[in-house]
Amino acid sequence: MLNPDFNNFTFLGIAKIVAVVQNSTNTITLHVGKSVKIEKMSLLSSFVTDSISDVPTSYDNITEKLTITLSRILLVNTNVTISFTYNGILSDNMIGFYKSSYFDENGKLK
């Protein structure tokens, strides 16, 4: 779900990612744009049920990737569900979820 507020140029969202582990690992890396702030995350699998706020995360400002480091190894073929709520600002630099405008046939800015 993505809920934009066009008066304040912000947005709120809820996302759920369902994946199958291809290689055993204790890290999960997500692309998270700089304008997005994750409020709350949780991870559910057959081996791990954690609030992500309880596990270490790191963010790389250059690659815009968030890495979650789990206390247990996720094994191959494990089903994983990551759920999170987030918010952000609608930017005007045409990156990510951004605002833009145009002039209609009557020259009115939309």
Backbone hydrogen bonds, N-H to C=O, Kabsch-Sander energy under -0.5 kcal/mol:
donor,donor_aa,acceptor,acceptor_aa,energy
3,N,12,L,-3.5
5,D,10,T,-3.3
6,F,4,P,-0.6
9,F,5,D,-1.2
10,T,5,D,-1.6
11,F,88,G,-2.1
12,L,3,N,-1.9
13,G,86,Y,-2.7
14,I,1,M,-2.3
15,A,84,F,-2.9
17,I,82,I,-3.2
18,V,16,K,-0.5
19,A,80,V,-2.8
21,V,78,T,-2.5
25,T,74,L,-1.9
28,I,68,I,-2.0
30,L,66,L,-2.9
32,V,30,L,-0.6
32,V,64,E,-2.5
36,V,33,G,-1.9
37,K,87,N,-3.4
38,I,36,V,-0.5
39,E,37,K,-0.5
39,E,85,T,-2.3
40,K,85,T,-1.3
42,S,83,S,-2.4
43,L,50,D,-2.8
44,L,81,T,-2.6
45,S,48,V,-2.3
46,S,79,N,-0.6
50,D,43,L,-1.8
52,I,41,M,-1.6
52,I,50,D,-0.6
53,S,41,M,-0.7
54,D,51,S,-2.4
55,V,52,I,-1.8
58,S,67,T,-2.0
60,D,65,K,-2.4
61,N,59,Y,-0.7
64,E,60,D,-2.0
65,K,60,D,-0.9
66,L,30,L,-3.2
67,T,58,S,-3.0
67,T,65,K,-0.5
68,I,28,I,-3.3
68,I,66,L,-0.5
69,T,56,P,-2.7
70,L,26,N,-3.8
70,L,68,I,-0.6
74,L,25,T,-4.1
75,L,73,I,-0.6
77,N,21,V,-3.0
78,T,75,L,-1.8
80,V,19,A,-3.0
81,T,44,L,-2.7
82,I,17,I,-2.7
83,S,42,S,-2.4
83,S,81,T,-0.5
84,F,15,A,-2.4
85,T,40,K,-2.1
86,Y,13,G,-2.4
87,N,37,K,-2.1
88,G,11,F,-1.9
89,I,35,S,-1.0
90,L,9,F,-2.6
91,S,89,I,-0.7
91,S,97,F,-1.1
98,Y,96,G,-0.8
99,K,91,S,-3.5
104,D,108,K,-2.6
107,G,104,D,-2.2
110,K,102,Y,-3.7
